[in-house]
Amino acid sequence: MTFGPSNRGASVSPFLVMNVMQQAAERVAAGGEVLHLEVGQPGTAAPAGARQAAKSAIDTEVLGYTVALGIPALRQRLVRHYREWYGVDLPMERIGITTGSSAGFLLSFLAAFDPGDRVLLTDPSYPCYRNILSALGVEAVRVPAGADTRYQIDAAMLDDIPNLAGVVAASPSNPTGSLLPEPSLKALAEACHSRGIRLISDEIYHGLVFEGTAACAAKYSDSAIIINSYSKYFSMTGWRIGWLVMPEDLVGAMERLAQNFFISPPGVSQIAALAAMDCGNELEANRAAYAANRQTLLRRLPEIGIGNLAPADGAFYIYADVGDLTNDSAEFCRRLLSDTGVAITPGLDFDPDRGNRTIRLSYCAGSSDLAEALDRMSQWLGKR
């Protein structure tokens, strides 16, 4: 008898940015230097108030299990957040705390879809959408999006694809940073609701918008699932804490799934997240630093020969077409890291069909590291 992974486990594609991070770590372990433009992770620590709240909790509290959907104080604080940010009134019972947005996607896909269901995604998009769906036996129906829709999903796409059970939309998106304008989000949410299609709205980059305004799908649909996280704007990636806005019809299913899969989100991270929500000045200072880095990339990239850029409305990414430089983005990124120490992500992670000619750069790094990375890239490209 032989052992090995299940067909389902073996068929799931890797998350390529994690491979780039591994290559970068190996370079550092060997004594090399790496300038990190590959990972979608803030270069800043959790807000000071969050860190202090965690330290206090570690010293004074037991920090055992919480209820599966999170501590009431944090859920109630998110009720206030939706009222203040979006003018949306939600009952606390529709908000659930998760072990990062990744757990939110798993709970959402399990609660909303059955094996064999069809869920619409656009290419390019966050690869874990299709990889999680695939692992669950749900068909990811991938539709290419381009400059004509600002690399975003459009309600008109629903007309061309039969038998959809769901749609995943992200605004601002990873990898492009493009925003779904509020009228377009409204049209998509209302179209999905009227057709009985479950909309899952990835809003984890809200707060990091530099052009336009990010709208919340909960404003236009009671059947939509909203996924958010403390990892990006709140600068708490390693704390593994996120949240869901759940439709009433899925609250019970999601709670039962959360009980069985996770028992509860991390207790200390929930306490820190609650404190982080009142650290606005520090968080806005981080945002201002990203805005400056964004402007640096938008100015310098065309100067060094990378000028075909997707709309970078928000998040902290630039998505670039480098088809005039390479037809193998994975090898392009590997050589750039090997030759210069600059780590970026190949577009194949986000678009398996067209990503051979695209790259993603994250501008979470410090401004001096970003400037140095661009100088090295300029010199390297000049030698090609």
N, C-alpha and C positions, 0 to 999 in steps of 0.2 A: 504493500500500500504506500502511495506517495502522498505527501502533504504539499499544500500551496494555497494561495489566495483563492477565494471564490471568483467566479467569472465576473461578478459585479465589482468586486474589489480590484481585480486585475485590469478591468477596462477603464477605470477612472484615470483621466489624464493628470499629469503633474501640474502643480502651480509653479510656473516657470520662474517667477520672481524669487521664490524661495530657493530655487537652484542657483540663481545669480547671487543671492545672499550667502549661500554655502561656498560658492567660489570665492567671494570676497573674504569670507572668514578664513578660508584656507590660505589666501594670499597674506592676510594679516598674521596668521599663525606662523607662516614661513618668514616673517620679518618684513613684509612689504607694507605699503601704505594704500589705503582705499579712501576715495572721496565718494560718499554715498548719495547718488542721485537715482537709485533704483527702487527704494522702498517707500511705500506710502505711510510713513510714520513720522509724526512730529519730532523734531530734534530737541524739543523742550520737554522738561519734566512736567509731571502733574502739577497743577496750581499749588502754591504754598499752603493755602487753606485746606486743600484736600489731603496733602501730606501730613499736616498737623492733626487733622481729624483722625487719620489712620493711626498715627502714633499714639494718640490718646486712647483710641479704641483698643489697640493692642495691649496697652497697660492696664486698662480698667474694665474691659468687657470679656466675656467668655468667647464670643464670636463663634457660636455654633450655627446649626442650620437656621435659615429663615424660612418663611413660607415660600412656596415654589415660585410665585409671581413677584416676590420681592417685598421689602419692608414698606409698610404703608406710608411712612414719612417721605420716602423717595418718590413713590408713585404719586402722592399728593403734590409734591413739588413739581412734578412733570405736568400735572393738570394746570398749575399756574403758568408753567413754561409755554404751553400751547395757547393759553389765553393771551399772554403777553406778546408772544412772537407772531402768532397767526390770527388772533381773534377767534379761535376755535374753542368751544366749551366741550370738554369730554368728562365723563364720569371716571373716577379712579379705577373702577372695575374693568375698564377697557384698556388699561395700561399695565403691561407686564415687564418686569426687569429680567434681562437675559444675560447669559455668560458671553458677552460680546455680541456683536451683530451676527456673527457666524451661527451662534445658537438660535438667533432670531430667524435666520433663513431656514435652518433645519426644522424648527418648530412650525414655521409658516408652510413650508412645502409639504410636510407630513400631515398637517391639519387640513390643508386646502385641496390636496391632489391625491389621486390614486394612481397606482402603476398603470402605465399606458396612456395617461392623460397627456395633452399637448399644451406646452407653455411657450409663449412667444418671447424671444430675446432679440436684441439687435446685436450685430457685430459692427464695431468693437464693443465689448462689455466686460465686466468683471468676471474672470474665468470661473470662480467658485459657484456662480449661479448654475452654469451648465453642468459642472462637475458634481455638485450636490444632487441636482435633478437626475443626472444619469445614475448615480449611486442608488437612488430611490426608485429607479425604473420608470421615471417620468421623461417623456420625450421633450427635449429642448428644440424648439423650432426656431432656427437662427435666420434672421433676415438682415442682409447688409444695409447699413445706413451710411450716408455720406454727407457731403457738404450741403446738399439740397435740403436736408432736414437737420442740419447742424449736428450730424452724427447722433441724432436722437430718434426715439420712437415717435410715430405719428399715428393718430387715430385712424387715418385712412388705410393703414396697413392691415387693420382688422378685416377689411372688406375682402382681402385677397386670400385669407387663410382660414379654411374651414375647421370646425370642431375644436376650437380653442377652449381650454379650461382656465387658462391664466395668462397674464402678461406681467413681466418684470420691467419696471422703468426705474431709471436712476437720474437724479438731477440735484446738484451737479453730478456728472458721471465720472466714473473711473473706467477708462483711462483718459478721456479727452478733456474733462473739466467743463464740457459744454452744459448749458442750462436749458431745461425745458421751459419755455416761456409760460406764464400763468394761463393765458388763454388756451394753449396747447395742452397743458396738464388738465385743465378743466374739461376740455373736449374728450381727452382720453379717459379720464375717470368716469365721466357720464356715459360714454359709449360702452365701456366695460360693464358698468352697473346695469345698463338697460339690456345688455345681451347676456347677462348671467356669467360674465367672464371675471374671474377674480384678479384684481389689480394688486400687485405687490410693489409698493413705492419705496425705493431705497433712498433715504434722505440723510445718510450719515455724514454728508459734507455740508449740511446746512450750518450756517454761521461762517463759512468760508466761501463767500461770494463776492466777487470784485466787479462784475458787470451784470446789471439787472437785479432781480429779486427772486429768491427761492420761495415757491409756494408749497403748501402742504396739501397732499391729496385728500386728507381727512376733511378738508373744507368742502369738497365736492362729492364725496362718496362715503356712505356709511359701511359699504361692503369692502372697501379697500383695506389692505394690511399695510401699516406704516412701520418701517424698520429704521432705527437710528442707533447711535452709539456714542459712548464717551471717548472713543479712541481718537477722533480727529480734532474737532474744534476744542474739545475739553482736554486734549493732550494726555490721554490715559490709556494708550494702547495696551501696555503690559498688564493693566489691572483687569482686563477681560470683563468689561461691563457694558451693557447696551440696554435697549428697550424696544418694546413693540407697542403700537396702538392696534388693538385687536377688534375686529368686527364682533358684534354681540353674538352672532351665531357660531363663532369659533372660540369664544372664551373658555368654555368648558373643555373642549378638546385640547386646546393649547395648554391649559393648566394641567390636565392629566398627563400629557406628553412631557411637560417640564418636570413634573414630579418623578416620572420614571426614568427620564434621561439624565437629569441634572440634580435632582432633589431640590437644590436652590442655587441661586447665583452666589458668588463669594461674598460673605458677610462684610469683611473689611472694605472690599471694593465698593459696596453699596454705601457705606458710611462716608467714604472718601468722595464718591460721586455726588452725594447730597451736598457736601461742602463745596465742591467744585462749581456748583450752579450759582454760587454767590461770589465768584471770583472774576467777575466781568472785566475789571480793568486789566488784570494780568492776561486774560484770554484775548482781549482786544489788542493788547500789545503784541502778542504772538501773531495775530492776524495781520497787523501792520507790517511785521517782518516778512511774512509770506507775500504780501502785496508788493513789497519792494523787490523781493527775489523774482517774483513773476515778471515785473517790468524789466529786470535785468535780462532774463531769458528771452523775452519777447524782442528786446533790442539786439542782444548779442547773437542769438542763434542764426538769424538771417545773415549777419555779418560774417559768420564762419561757414556759411554754405548750407544751412538747414533752415529753409524759409517756408516750406509748405506745412503750415501749422493748423491744427483744428482750433475752433474757438475755445479759448481758455478762460471761460467765464468764472469758474470757481474751482473748488477742491484745491489741490496743490500739485497739478500735473500739466505738462505740455506734451501733446501727442503730435508726432511729426512724421510726415511721409518722407522717407529717405531713399525712395526708389531710384533716384538718379545716382545714389552712392553705392547701393547694394541690393541684391535680390535675396539675401540671406541674413535677416536681422539678428538671428541667434549667433551666427558666426561674427557678425559685425560687433555685437555687444561683447562677445567673448574676447575678441582681439583688442577692443578698446580697453577692457579691464586689464588684460595681460600686458599691453604695451604702455598704458598710461596710469593705471590705478583708478580710473574713473568707472564707476559701476552704474549702468543704466539697464532698462528692461526691454527685451525684444517685444515687438508688437504681436508676435505669435501667441503670446499669453492671452491676448484679448480678442484676436481675430484669426482663427486657424487658417482661413482661406486667403486673406490679404495681408496678414501681419508680417509676412516675410519681408515687406518693404516699409515697415513702420517701427518706431521706437517710442518709448515713454520715458520722460525725465521728470523726476520729482524735485520740487523746489523747497523741501523742508529743511535742507541743510543750512548751516550758518552762511552768512553772506560772503565771508572770506573764502570758505570752502567752495562755494558756488563759483566765485570769480576764478579761483585757481583751476577748477574743473573745466571751465570754459576755455581758459588759456591752453590747457593741455589738449583739449579736444581740437582747438583751432590749429595747434602745431601738428597734431596727428593727422588731421584731415588734409593739411597742406602737403604732407608727405605722401599721400596715397596716389 
